[in-house]
Amino acid sequence: WESMVGYHFQVYLPWETFAHENKERGATTIAVLVFFSYIIILNTVVPISLYVSVEVIRLAHSLWINWDVKMYYAQKDTAAKAR
């Protein structure tokens, strides 16, 4: 699969410069390069999605607090308000 289909996706990581004539060593080199390429990509993608998830959860919690009628301070008779 790597040599037939994956060969057309080597725009950013040309394999001819890294792969050797020995197919086992070439496959190992390509696997290591692809692995670290994914690590670099996931290093930026995961924090972005994590920030978005945390902000959505914070928004949902603040709306939940604002909509809760029973959550109030009895001495001053004021409802809870999320900031």
N, C-alpha and C positions, 0 to 999 in steps of 0.2 A: 504494500500500500504506500509506504513512504516513497519508494522509487517511482511508482506510476502516478499516483494522485498527488502526493505531497510535493512532488518535484515542481509543480506549477505554482506553488505558493512560497517560493523562496526569494521574494523580492527584497526583503529586508535582511535576510540571513542566507547568503549564497553558499550552498553546500560544497560546490566544487573547490572552494578555497580551503575548506576544513576537512572534507572527506578524503580518505586515502584509497589507494587501489585495493587494499585489503578490506573486504566488505564488512567483516566483524568489527574491525577497529573503526572504520568509517561510520558504521551504524552506532557504535558507542559514542563517538565524538558528536554525531548529530543529536543523539538522545540527550547528552549532557547539555549541549547548547540550547536545545528546545526547552529542556527543563528550566534552565536559568532564565530563558526568555520569558517563560510563563511566570516565574517568580517576580521578575521585574514588572510585568504587566499587572499581576495581582497586587503588587505592593501599592499601586495607585488606585486600582479599581475598588478594592475592599474598603479602604477608609472612606471613600466617597459614598458608597452605599450604606456604610455604617452611620455616617453623619446624617444622611437622609432618613434612615430608619429611626434614629434617636429623635430627630426633630418632629417626625410624624407622631411618635409616641408621646412626646411632650405636649404637642398640640391636642392630641386626643385626651390626655389626662387633664389638661387645663379646661377643655370644654366639659369634661365629665364633672369637674369640681364646680364650674359655673352653673351647670344644669341641676346639680343636686340641691333640692329645696331643703332637705333636712340637715344640711351641713351649715350651721350658723352658730354665732356666738350669742348665747342666751342672755348674758348680762346686758349687752348693748343692743340686742336684737338686730344684728347685722348678718347678712348672708356672706358666705365665703366667696372670695373673688380671686381667681388665679391671675398672676401677673405675667 
